[in-house]
Amino acid sequence: DLIEAAADSCAFARQHCASDAAGLFGSYVPLYYCQLGASPAAFAPLCALLLLLTICCLGSTADLFFIPQLTLLSELLVLPPDVAGITLLAFGNGAPDVFTAV
């Protein structure tokens, strides 16, 4: 609400939304207010593209690092692939909570 009430939204975004803690892709607030002119029609496709890129990266990471280990563990435990995927994925998802509670 403060940025909408400011006389110059772009200057306000650059001053108060510093990009030093913005992460890998920078701060989206100055991009939205300065380069895209606060247009949701221009910002939505950019967000959709970033979401698609994130999903593709997650899928390739799972293919490269998760599937081979899951296959090896299912062979060692003599589990069918679908049962191994469900069981080991659930264990991997809950394991950090279990180990931090101990």
C-alpha positions, -999 to 999 in steps of 0.1 A, spaced: 0 0 0 29 24 7 43 19 -28 10 26 -44 6 58 -23 41 71 -32 44 99 -58 71 80 -77 65 42 -73 97 34 -92 119 55 -70 102 42 -39 107 6 -51 144 12 -58 150 29 -24 131 5 -2 133 -28 -20 171 -32 -22 183 -60 -44 212 -71 -20 190 -97 -3 168 -105 -34 183 -138 -43 194 -153 -76 169 -135 -98 170 -101 -82 142 -82 -67 109 -84 -86 95 -52 -71 117 -27 -90 113 -48 -121 75 -46 -118 73 -9 -110 102 4 -131 107 -17 -162 72 -31 -166 53 0 -155 32 -19 -129 14 -38 -156 0 -72 -144 -4 -81 -181 33 -79 -186 43 -94 -152 21 -125 -153 38 -142 -184 72 -135 -167 61 -152 -135 47 -181 -156 80 -185 -174 99 -185 -141 75 -211 -128 80 -233 -158 118 -229 -156 117 -239 -119 95 -270 -126 119 -281 -155 149 -277 -132 132 -297 -105 123 -324 -129 158 -327 -144 173 -328 -109 149 -356 -99 159 -375 -131 196 -371 -125 198 -376 -87 167 -392 -73 157 -419 -98 190 -438 -99 191 -440 -61 155 -450 -59 160 -477 -84 190 -490 -65 172 -490 -32 142 -507 -47 164 -535 -61 182 -539 -28 149 -541 -9 132 -562 -35 103 -538 -39 83 -532 -70 91 -498 -85 57 -482 -77 58 -494 -40 94 -483 -36 86 -449 -50 57 -443 -26 74 -458 4 109 -442 0 95 -409 -11 73 -407 20 103 -417 42 125 -391 25 98 -364 30 93 -372 67 129 -381 76 140 -345 84 111 -340 108 118 -373 125 155 -367 129 151 -331 143 125 -344 168 149 -370 182 
